[in-house]
């Protein structure tokens, strides 16, 4: 699994490999990414990955 954080205003991306999608792993990746950017953004938006996969496989 890859955890990808993208700061839209600066086009800065953080990619962190994860062993699984458990809550502790995701929180650790969030913590790591916030420490790399030296702060916490006001909003954190998540993406629904299966929807994007379906769009790639079955474009309407």
PQR file with spaces between the fields and no chain letter, atoms N, CA, C, O and H, PARSE charges and radii, in Angstrom:
ATOM       1  N    UNK     1       0.834   -1.162    0.000 -0.4000 1.5000
ATOM       2  CA   UNK     1       0.000    0.000    0.000 -0.0000 2.0000
ATOM       3  C    UNK     1       0.891    1.241    0.000  0.5500 1.7000
ATOM       4  O    UNK     1       1.968    1.256    0.596 -0.5500 1.4000
ATOM       5  N    UNK     2       0.422    2.257   -0.670 -0.4000 1.5000
ATOM       6  CA   UNK     2       1.123    3.537   -0.654 -0.0000 2.0000
ATOM       7  C    UNK     2       0.201    4.598   -0.076  0.5500 1.7000
ATOM       8  O    UNK     2      -0.958    4.722   -0.472 -0.5500 1.4000
ATOM       9  H    UNK     2      -0.452    2.245   -1.154  0.4000 1.0000
ATOM      10  N    UNK     3       0.733    5.354    0.859 -0.4000 1.5000
ATOM      11  CA   UNK     3       0.038    6.503    1.407 -0.0000 2.0000
ATOM      12  C    UNK     3       0.591    7.713    0.675  0.5500 1.7000
ATOM      13  O    UNK     3       1.798    7.954    0.688 -0.5500 1.4000
ATOM      14  H    UNK     3       1.674    5.253    1.182  0.4000 1.0000
ATOM      15  N    UNK     4      -0.293    8.477    0.033 -0.4000 1.5000
ATOM      16  CA   UNK     4       0.147    9.644   -0.733 -0.0000 2.0000
ATOM      17  C    UNK     4      -0.530   10.880   -0.163  0.5500 1.7000
ATOM      18  O    UNK     4      -1.757   10.947   -0.082 -0.5500 1.4000
ATOM      19  H    UNK     4      -1.273    8.281    0.022  0.4000 1.0000
ATOM      20  N    UNK     5       0.270   11.847    0.229 -0.4000 1.5000
ATOM      21  CA   UNK     5      -0.241   13.144    0.678 -0.0000 2.0000
ATOM      22  C    UNK     5       0.182   14.171   -0.360  0.5500 1.7000
ATOM      23  O    UNK     5       1.336   14.202   -0.787 -0.5500 1.4000
ATOM      24  H    UNK     5       1.266   11.793    0.164  0.4000 1.0000
ATOM      25  N    UNK     6      -0.765   15.009   -0.759 -0.4000 1.5000
ATOM      26  CA   UNK     6      -0.497   15.981   -1.803 -0.0000 2.0000
ATOM      27  C    UNK     6      -0.930   17.358   -1.325  0.5500 1.7000
ATOM      28  O    UNK     6      -2.095   17.562   -0.985 -0.5500 1.4000
ATOM      29  H    UNK     6      -1.703   14.983   -0.412  0.4000 1.0000
ATOM      30  N    UNK     7      -0.003   18.298   -1.297 -0.4000 1.5000
ATOM      31  CA   UNK     7      -0.318   19.682   -0.936 -0.0000 2.0000
ATOM      32  C    UNK     7      -0.588   20.444   -2.219  0.5500 1.7000
ATOM      33  O    UNK     7       0.332   20.768   -2.970 -0.5500 1.4000
ATOM      34  H    UNK     7       0.944   18.133   -1.573  0.4000 1.0000
ATOM      35  N    UNK     8      -1.844   20.724   -2.459 -0.4000 1.5000
ATOM      36  CA   UNK     8      -2.257   21.293   -3.739 -0.0000 2.0000
ATOM      37  C    UNK     8      -1.655   22.672   -3.992  0.5500 1.7000
ATOM      38  O    UNK     8      -1.317   22.997   -5.130 -0.5500 1.4000
ATOM      39  H    UNK     8      -2.591   20.460   -1.849  0.4000 1.0000
ATOM      40  N    UNK     9      -1.520   23.474   -2.962 -0.4000 1.5000
ATOM      41  CA   UNK     9      -1.036   24.840   -3.179 -0.0000 2.0000
ATOM      42  C    UNK     9       0.432   24.877   -3.565  0.5500 1.7000
ATOM      43  O    UNK     9       0.882   25.865   -4.146 -0.5500 1.4000
ATOM      44  H    UNK     9      -1.795   23.210   -2.037  0.4000 1.0000
ATOM      45  N    UNK    10       1.190   23.835   -3.263 -0.4000 1.5000
ATOM      46  CA   UNK    10       2.609   23.846   -3.587 -0.0000 2.0000
ATOM      47  C    UNK    10       3.026   22.696   -4.504  0.5500 1.7000
ATOM      48  O    UNK    10       4.187   22.622   -4.907 -0.5500 1.4000
ATOM      49  H    UNK    10       0.824   23.032   -2.791  0.4000 1.0000
ATOM      50  N    UNK    11       2.098   21.803   -4.836 -0.4000 1.5000
ATOM      51  CA   UNK    11       2.376   20.620   -5.656 -0.0000 2.0000
ATOM      52  C    UNK    11       3.442   19.734   -5.032  0.5500 1.7000
ATOM      53  O    UNK    11       4.177   19.045   -5.740 -0.5500 1.4000
ATOM      54  H    UNK    11       1.155   21.864   -4.509  0.4000 1.0000
ATOM      55  N    UNK    12       3.526   19.751   -3.710 -0.4000 1.5000
ATOM      56  CA   UNK    12       4.464   18.936   -2.951 -0.0000 2.0000
ATOM      57  C    UNK    12       3.774   17.628   -2.598  0.5500 1.7000
ATOM      58  O    UNK    12       2.675   17.642   -2.044 -0.5500 1.4000
ATOM      59  H    UNK    12       2.930   20.311   -3.135  0.4000 1.0000
ATOM      60  N    UNK    13       4.397   16.501   -2.908 -0.4000 1.5000
ATOM      61  CA   UNK    13       3.806   15.192   -2.630 -0.0000 2.0000
ATOM      62  C    UNK    13       4.682   14.401   -1.679  0.5500 1.7000
ATOM      63  O    UNK    13       5.910   14.460   -1.735 -0.5500 1.4000
ATOM      64  H    UNK    13       5.290   16.489   -3.358  0.4000 1.0000
ATOM      65  N    UNK    14       4.018   13.656   -0.801 -0.4000 1.5000
ATOM      66  CA   UNK    14       4.697   12.763    0.125 -0.0000 2.0000
ATOM      67  C    UNK    14       4.159   11.364   -0.136  0.5500 1.7000
ATOM      68  O    UNK    14       2.946   11.157   -0.137 -0.5500 1.4000
ATOM      69  H    UNK    14       3.020   13.608   -0.755  0.4000 1.0000
ATOM      70  N    UNK    15       5.036   10.417   -0.353 -0.4000 1.5000
ATOM      71  CA   UNK    15       4.628    9.029   -0.590 -0.0000 2.0000
ATOM      72  C    UNK    15       5.288    8.166    0.477  0.5500 1.7000
ATOM      73  O    UNK    15       6.512    8.147    0.613 -0.5500 1.4000
ATOM      74  H    UNK    15       6.022   10.585   -0.352  0.4000 1.0000
ATOM      75  N    UNK    16       4.446    7.446    1.237 -0.4000 1.5000
ATOM      76  CA   UNK    16       4.930    6.595    2.320 -0.0000 2.0000
ATOM      77  C    UNK    16       4.397    5.180    2.105  0.5500 1.7000
ATOM      78  O    UNK    16       3.184    4.996    2.003 -0.5500 1.4000
ATOM      79  H    UNK    16       3.452    7.462    1.127  0.4000 1.0000
ATOM      80  N    UNK    17       5.267    4.182    2.033 -0.4000 1.5000
ATOM      81  CA   UNK    17       4.779    2.804    1.888 -0.0000 2.0000
ATOM      82  C    UNK    17       4.208    2.296    3.212  0.5500 1.7000
ATOM      83  O    UNK    17       4.777    2.533    4.278 -0.5500 1.4000
ATOM      84  H    UNK    17       6.252    4.331    2.116  0.4000 1.0000
ATOM      85  N    UNK    18       3.075    1.594    3.129 -0.4000 1.5000
ATOM      86  CA   UNK    18       2.436    1.001    4.307 -0.0000 2.0000
ATOM      87  C    UNK    18       2.339   -0.506    4.121  0.5500 1.7000
ATOM      88  O    UNK    18       2.219   -0.990    2.996 -0.5500 1.4000
ATOM      89  H    UNK    18       2.613    1.402    2.263  0.4000 1.0000
ATOM      90  N    UNK    19       2.392   -1.240    5.214 -0.4000 1.5000
ATOM      91  CA   UNK    19       2.225   -2.694    5.155 -0.0000 2.0000
ATOM      92  C    UNK    19       0.766   -3.092    5.006  0.5500 1.7000
ATOM      93  O    UNK    19       0.457   -4.103    4.376 -0.5500 1.4000
ATOM      94  H    UNK    19       2.489   -0.847    6.128  0.4000 1.0000
ATOM      95  N    UNK    20      -0.142   -2.295    5.589 -0.4000 1.5000
ATOM      96  CA   UNK    20      -1.566   -2.613    5.560 -0.0000 2.0000
ATOM      97  C    UNK    20      -2.371   -1.328    5.703  0.5500 1.7000
ATOM      98  O    UNK    20      -1.806   -0.239    5.806 -0.5500 1.4000
ATOM      99  H    UNK    20       0.109   -1.474    6.101  0.4000 1.0000
ATOM     100  N    UNK    21      -3.690   -1.462    5.707 -0.4000 1.5000
ATOM     101  CA   UNK    21      -4.568   -0.290    5.829 -0.0000 2.0000
ATOM     102  C    UNK    21      -5.191   -0.180    7.216  0.5500 1.7000
ATOM     103  O    UNK    21      -6.295    0.347    7.357 -0.5500 1.4000
ATOM     104  H    UNK    21      -4.149   -2.346    5.623  0.4000 1.0000
ATOM     105  N    UNK    22      -4.510   -0.662    8.223 -0.4000 1.5000
ATOM     106  CA   UNK    22      -5.060   -0.563    9.567 -0.0000 2.0000
ATOM     107  C    UNK    22      -4.965    0.878   10.063  0.5500 1.7000
ATOM     108  O    UNK    22      -4.158    1.672    9.579 -0.5500 1.4000
ATOM     109  H    UNK    22      -3.613   -1.090    8.108  0.4000 1.0000
ATOM     110  N    UNK    23      -5.805    1.186   11.032 -0.4000 1.5000
ATOM     111  CA   UNK    23      -5.855    2.549   11.546 -0.0000 2.0000
ATOM     112  C    UNK    23      -4.515    3.024   12.116  0.5500 1.7000
ATOM     113  O    UNK    23      -4.122    4.159   11.848 -0.5500 1.4000
ATOM     114  H    UNK    23      -6.460    0.542   11.425  0.4000 1.0000
ATOM     115  N    UNK    24      -3.797    2.199   12.894 -0.4000 1.5000
ATOM     116  CA   UNK    24      -2.491    2.665   13.386 -0.0000 2.0000
ATOM     117  C    UNK    24      -1.497    2.982   12.261  0.5500 1.7000
ATOM     118  O    UNK    24      -0.717    3.927   12.373 -0.5500 1.4000
ATOM     119  H    UNK    24      -4.116    1.277   13.112  0.4000 1.0000
ATOM     120  N    UNK    25      -1.524    2.205   11.190 -0.4000 1.5000
ATOM     121  CA   UNK    25      -0.619    2.468   10.075 -0.0000 2.0000
ATOM     122  C    UNK    25      -0.945    3.784    9.385  0.5500 1.7000
ATOM     123  O    UNK    25      -0.049    4.559    9.052 -0.5500 1.4000
ATOM     124  H    UNK    25      -2.159    1.438   11.099  0.4000 1.0000
ATOM     125  N    UNK    26      -2.232    4.028    9.173 -0.4000 1.5000
ATOM     126  CA   UNK    26      -2.652    5.268    8.510 -0.0000 2.0000
ATOM     127  C    UNK    26      -2.349    6.472    9.387  0.5500 1.7000
ATOM     128  O    UNK    26      -1.888    7.500    8.889 -0.5500 1.4000
ATOM     129  H    UNK    26      -2.960    3.398    9.443  0.4000 1.0000
ATOM     130  N    UNK    27      -2.605    6.358   10.691 -0.4000 1.5000
ATOM     131  CA   UNK    27      -2.303    7.468   11.597 -0.0000 2.0000
ATOM     132  C    UNK    27      -0.805    7.730   11.675  0.5500 1.7000
ATOM     133  O    UNK    27      -0.382    8.881   11.779 -0.5500 1.4000
ATOM     134  H    UNK    27      -2.980    5.524   11.095  0.4000 1.0000
ATOM     135  N    UNK    28      -0.005    6.679   11.626 -0.4000 1.5000
ATOM     136  CA   UNK    28       1.446    6.861   11.629 -0.0000 2.0000
ATOM     137  C    UNK    28       1.902    7.562   10.354  0.5500 1.7000
ATOM     138  O    UNK    28       2.800    8.403   10.396 -0.5500 1.4000
ATOM     139  H    UNK    28      -0.348    5.744   11.541  0.4000 1.0000
ATOM     140  N    UNK    29       1.286    7.222    9.217 -0.4000 1.5000
ATOM     141  CA   UNK    29       1.635    7.889    7.963 -0.0000 2.0000
ATOM     142  C    UNK    29       1.203    9.353    7.993  0.5500 1.7000
ATOM     143  O    UNK    29       1.935   10.223    7.522 -0.5500 1.4000
ATOM     144  H    UNK    29       0.556    6.540    9.183  0.4000 1.0000
ATOM     145  N    UNK    30       0.020    9.630    8.542 -0.4000 1.5000
ATOM     146  CA   UNK    30      -0.416   11.025    8.687 -0.0000 2.0000
ATOM     147  C    UNK    30       0.543   11.798    9.584  0.5500 1.7000
ATOM     148  O    UNK    30       0.922   12.926    9.267 -0.5500 1.4000
ATOM     149  H    UNK    30      -0.574    8.922    8.924  0.4000 1.0000
ATOM     150  N    UNK    31       0.935   11.196   10.703 -0.4000 1.5000
ATOM     151  CA   UNK    31       1.863   11.844   11.624 -0.0000 2.0000
ATOM     152  C    UNK    31       3.189   12.129   10.937  0.5500 1.7000
ATOM     153  O    UNK    31       3.750   13.215   11.080 -0.5500 1.4000
ATOM     154  H    UNK    31       0.627   10.281   10.961  0.4000 1.0000
ATOM     155  N    UNK    32       3.684   11.155   10.196 -0.4000 1.5000
ATOM     156  CA   UNK    32       4.958   11.330    9.478 -0.0000 2.0000
ATOM     157  C    UNK    32       4.863   12.452    8.449  0.5500 1.7000
ATOM     158  O    UNK    32       5.773   13.272    8.332 -0.5500 1.4000
ATOM     159  H    UNK    32       3.228   10.273   10.080  0.4000 1.0000
ATOM     160  N    UNK    33       3.763   12.487    7.709 -0.4000 1.5000
ATOM     161  CA   UNK    33       3.625   13.522    6.682 -0.0000 2.0000
ATOM     162  C    UNK    33       3.481   14.906    7.311  0.5500 1.7000
ATOM     163  O    UNK    33       4.034   15.875    6.789 -0.5500 1.4000
ATOM     164  H    UNK    33       3.023   11.821    7.805  0.4000 1.0000
ATOM     165  N    UNK    34       2.751   15.019    8.418 -0.4000 1.5000
ATOM     166  CA   UNK    34       2.626   16.317    9.082 -0.0000 2.0000
ATOM     167  C    UNK    34       3.965   16.796    9.633  0.5500 1.7000
ATOM     168  O    UNK    34       4.257   17.992    9.623 -0.5500 1.4000
ATOM     169  H    UNK    34       2.301   14.233    8.842  0.4000 1.0000
ATOM     170  N    UNK    35       4.772   15.859   10.110 -0.4000 1.5000
ATOM     171  CA   UNK    35       6.096   16.236   10.605 -0.0000 2.0000
ATOM     172  C    UNK    35       7.016   16.672    9.454  0.5500 1.7000
ATOM     173  O    UNK    35       7.857   17.553    9.632 -0.5500 1.4000
ATOM     174  H    UNK    35       4.535   14.888   10.118  0.4000 1.0000
ATOM     175  N    UNK    36       6.856   16.056    8.281 -0.4000 1.5000
ATOM     176  CA   UNK    36       7.679   16.450    7.130 -0.0000 2.0000
ATOM     177  C    UNK    36       7.352   17.852    6.634  0.5500 1.7000
ATOM     178  O    UNK    36       8.241   18.570    6.177 -0.5500 1.4000
ATOM     179  H    UNK    36       6.172   15.340    8.137  0.4000 1.0000
ATOM     180  N    UNK    37       6.075   18.251    6.719 -0.4000 1.5000
ATOM     181  CA   UNK    37       5.702   19.589    6.253 -0.0000 2.0000
ATOM     182  C    UNK    37       5.741   20.619    7.377  0.5500 1.7000
ATOM     183  O    UNK    37       5.414   21.787    7.168 -0.5500 1.4000
ATOM     184  H    UNK    37       5.353   17.668    7.090  0.4000 1.0000
ATOM     185  N    UNK    38       6.145   20.178    8.578 -0.4000 1.5000
ATOM     186  CA   UNK    38       6.279   21.062    9.745 -0.0000 2.0000
ATOM     187  C    UNK    38       4.982   21.761   10.124  0.5500 1.7000
ATOM     188  O    UNK    38       4.974   22.960   10.400 -0.5500 1.4000
ATOM     189  H    UNK    38       6.410   19.228    8.748  0.4000 1.0000
ATOM     190  N    UNK    39       3.902   21.020   10.137 -0.4000 1.5000
ATOM     191  CA   UNK    39       2.639   21.608   10.567 -0.0000 2.0000
ATOM     192  C    UNK    39       1.464   20.740   10.169  0.5500 1.7000
ATOM     193  O    UNK    39       1.613   19.698    9.530 -0.5500 1.4000
ATOM     194  H    UNK    39       3.909   20.046    9.913  0.4000 1.0000
ATOM     195  N    UNK    40       0.303   21.200   10.562 -0.4000 1.5000
ATOM     196  CA   UNK    40      -0.936   20.487   10.246 -0.0000 2.0000
ATOM     197  C    UNK    40      -1.828   21.423    9.437  0.5500 1.7000
ATOM     198  O    UNK    40      -2.083   22.549    9.863 -0.5500 1.4000
ATOM     199  H    UNK    40       0.182   22.046   11.081  0.4000 1.0000
ATOM     200  N    UNK    41      -2.308   20.970    8.268 -0.4000 1.5000
ATOM     201  CA   UNK    41      -3.180   21.829    7.475 -0.0000 2.0000
ATOM     202  C    UNK    41      -4.544   22.002    8.154  0.5500 1.7000
ATOM     203  O    UNK    41      -4.927   21.216    9.020 -0.5500 1.4000
ATOM     204  H    UNK    41      -2.101   20.055    7.922  0.4000 1.0000
ATOM     205  N    UNK    42      -5.252   23.031    7.749 -0.4000 1.5000
ATOM     206  CA   UNK    42      -6.577   23.286    8.311 -0.0000 2.0000
ATOM     207  C    UNK    42      -7.547   22.181    7.946  0.5500 1.7000
ATOM     208  O    UNK    42      -8.358   21.771    8.777 -0.5500 1.4000
ATOM     209  H    UNK    42      -4.941   23.670    7.046  0.4000 1.0000
ATOM     210  N    UNK    43      -7.478   21.693    6.718 -0.4000 1.5000
ATOM     211  CA   UNK    43      -8.360   20.637    6.244 -0.0000 2.0000
ATOM     212  C    UNK    43      -7.547   19.477    5.704  0.5500 1.7000
ATOM     213  O    UNK    43      -6.522   19.671    5.051 -0.5500 1.4000
ATOM     214  H    UNK    43      -6.820   22.026    6.043  0.4000 1.0000
ATOM     215  N    UNK    44      -8.013   18.271    5.983 -0.4000 1.5000
ATOM     216  CA   UNK    44      -7.423   17.068    5.411 -0.0000 2.0000
ATOM     217  C    UNK    44      -8.540   16.358    4.659  0.5500 1.7000
ATOM     218  O    UNK    44      -9.521   15.918    5.258 -0.5500 1.4000
ATOM     219  H    UNK    44      -8.846   18.113    6.514  0.4000 1.0000
ATOM     220  N    UNK    45      -8.387   16.250    3.354 -0.4000 1.5000
ATOM     221  CA   UNK    45      -9.400   15.597    2.529 -0.0000 2.0000
ATOM     222  C    UNK    45      -8.921   14.202    2.163  0.5500 1.7000
ATOM     223  O    UNK    45      -7.777   14.013    1.750 -0.5500 1.4000
ATOM     224  H    UNK    45      -7.590   16.608    2.867  0.4000 1.0000
ATOM     225  N    UNK    46      -9.806   13.235    2.320 -0.4000 1.5000
ATOM     226  CA   UNK    46      -9.464   11.869    1.938 -0.0000 2.0000
ATOM     227  C    UNK    46     -10.081   11.565    0.589  0.5500 1.7000
ATOM     228  O    UNK    46     -11.017   12.235    0.153 -0.5500 1.4000
ATOM     229  H    UNK    46     -10.735   13.389    2.656  0.4000 1.0000
ATOM     230  N    UNK    47      -9.553   10.558   -0.060 -0.4000 1.5000
ATOM     231  CA   UNK    47     -10.040   10.169   -1.372 -0.0000 2.0000
ATOM     232  C    UNK    47     -10.599    8.763   -1.293  0.5500 1.7000
ATOM     233  O    UNK    47     -10.073    7.918   -0.570 -0.5500 1.4000
ATOM     234  H    UNK    47      -8.793   10.013    0.294  0.4000 1.0000
ATOM     235  N    UNK    48     -11.656    8.516   -2.029 -0.4000 1.5000
ATOM     236  CA   UNK    48     -12.288    7.202   -2.073 -0.0000 2.0000
ATOM     237  C    UNK    48     -11.653    6.414   -3.215  0.5500 1.7000
ATOM     238  O    UNK    48     -12.034    6.584   -4.373 -0.5500 1.4000
ATOM     239  H    UNK    48     -12.084    9.203   -2.616  0.4000 1.0000
ATOM     240  N    UNK    49     -10.696    5.561   -2.900 -0.4000 1.5000
ATOM     241  CA   UNK    49      -9.886    4.873   -3.899 -0.0000 2.0000
ATOM     242  C    UNK    49     -10.709    3.966   -4.818  0.5500 1.7000
ATOM     243  O    UNK    49     -10.494    4.010   -6.029 -0.5500 1.4000
ATOM     244  H    UNK    49     -10.386    5.423   -1.960  0.4000 1.0000
ATOM     245  N    UNK    50     -11.639    3.147   -4.315 -0.4000 1.5000
ATOM     246  CA   UNK    50     -12.391    2.282   -5.246 -0.0000 2.0000
ATOM     247  C    UNK    50     -13.125    3.054   -6.339  0.5500 1.7000
ATOM     248  O    UNK    50     -13.237    2.567   -7.464 -0.5500 1.4000
ATOM     249  H    UNK    50     -11.814    3.112   -3.331  0.4000 1.0000
ATOM     250  N    UNK    51     -13.622    4.237   -6.030 -0.4000 1.5000
ATOM     251  CA   UNK    51     -14.302    5.037   -7.043 -0.0000 2.0000
ATOM     252  C    UNK    51     -13.353    5.387   -8.177  0.5500 1.7000
ATOM     253  O    UNK    51     -13.746    5.343   -9.342 -0.5500 1.4000
ATOM     254  H    UNK    51     -13.531    4.633   -5.116  0.4000 1.0000
ATOM     255  N    UNK    52     -12.121    5.731   -7.863 -0.4000 1.5000
ATOM     256  CA   UNK    52     -11.156    6.080   -8.892 -0.0000 2.0000
ATOM     257  C    UNK    52     -10.754    4.865   -9.722  0.5500 1.7000
ATOM     258  O    UNK    52     -10.529    4.976  -10.928 -0.5500 1.4000
ATOM     259  H    UNK    52     -11.801    5.768   -6.916  0.4000 1.0000
ATOM     260  N    UNK    53     -10.664    3.710   -9.075 -0.4000 1.5000
ATOM     261  CA   UNK    53     -10.340    2.486   -9.825 -0.0000 2.0000
ATOM     262  C    UNK    53     -11.460    2.168  -10.797  0.5500 1.7000
ATOM     263  O    UNK    53     -11.204    1.803  -11.945 -0.5500 1.4000
ATOM     264  H    UNK    53     -10.846    3.620   -8.096  0.4000 1.0000
ATOM     265  N    UNK    54     -12.712    2.305  -10.345 -0.4000 1.5000
ATOM     266  CA   UNK    54     -13.862    2.035  -11.221 -0.0000 2.0000
ATOM     267  C    UNK    54     -13.859    3.005  -12.398  0.5500 1.7000
ATOM     268  O    UNK    54     -14.169    2.610  -13.522 -0.5500 1.4000
ATOM     269  H    UNK    54     -12.920    2.602   -9.413  0.4000 1.0000
ATOM     270  N    UNK    55     -13.515    4.258  -12.158 -0.4000 1.5000
ATOM     271  CA   UNK    55     -13.432    5.240  -13.258 -0.0000 2.0000
ATOM     272  C    UNK    55     -12.369    4.848  -14.270  0.5500 1.7000
ATOM     273  O    UNK    55     -12.559    5.052  -15.469 -0.5500 1.4000
ATOM     274  H    UNK    55     -13.262    4.579  -11.245  0.4000 1.0000
ATOM     275  N    UNK    56     -11.263    4.294  -13.819 -0.4000 1.5000
ATOM     276  CA   UNK    56     -10.214    3.877  -14.751 -0.0000 2.0000
ATOM     277  C    UNK    56     -10.631    2.654  -15.556  0.5500 1.7000
ATOM     278  O    UNK    56     -10.353    2.563  -16.752 -0.5500 1.4000
ATOM     279  H    UNK    56     -11.108    4.128  -12.846  0.4000 1.0000
ATOM     280  N    UNK    57     -11.304    1.709  -14.887 -0.4000 1.5000
ATOM     281  CA   UNK    57     -11.682    0.481  -15.573 -0.0000 2.0000
ATOM     282  C    UNK    57     -12.908    0.627  -16.456  0.5500 1.7000
ATOM     283  O    UNK    57     -12.994    0.000  -17.512 -0.5500 1.4000
ATOM     284  H    UNK    57     -11.529    1.783  -13.915  0.4000 1.0000
ATOM     285  N    UNK    58     -13.862    1.456  -16.028 -0.4000 1.5000
ATOM     286  CA   UNK    58     -15.118    1.618  -16.763 -0.0000 2.0000
ATOM     287  C    UNK    58     -15.427    3.093  -16.964  0.5500 1.7000
ATOM     288  O    UNK    58     -16.317    3.626  -16.300 -0.5500 1.4000
ATOM     289  H    UNK    58     -13.792    1.965  -15.170  0.4000 1.0000
ATOM     290  N    UNK    59     -14.715    3.770  -17.864 -0.4000 1.5000
ATOM     291  CA   UNK    59     -15.028    5.191  -18.078 -0.0000 2.0000
ATOM     292  C    UNK    59     -16.411    5.344  -18.686  0.5500 1.7000
ATOM     293  O    UNK    59     -16.761    4.665  -19.652 -0.5500 1.4000
ATOM     294  H    UNK    59     -13.992    3.338  -18.403  0.4000 1.0000
ATOM     295  N    UNK    60     -17.189    6.242  -18.109 -0.4000 1.5000
ATOM     296  CA   UNK    60     -18.561    6.434  -18.594 -0.0000 2.0000
ATOM     297  C    UNK    60     -18.522    7.400  -19.684  0.5500 1.7000
ATOM     298  O    UNK    60     -19.562    7.726  -20.257 -0.5500 1.4000
ATOM     299  H    UNK    60     -16.905    6.794  -17.324  0.4000 1.0000
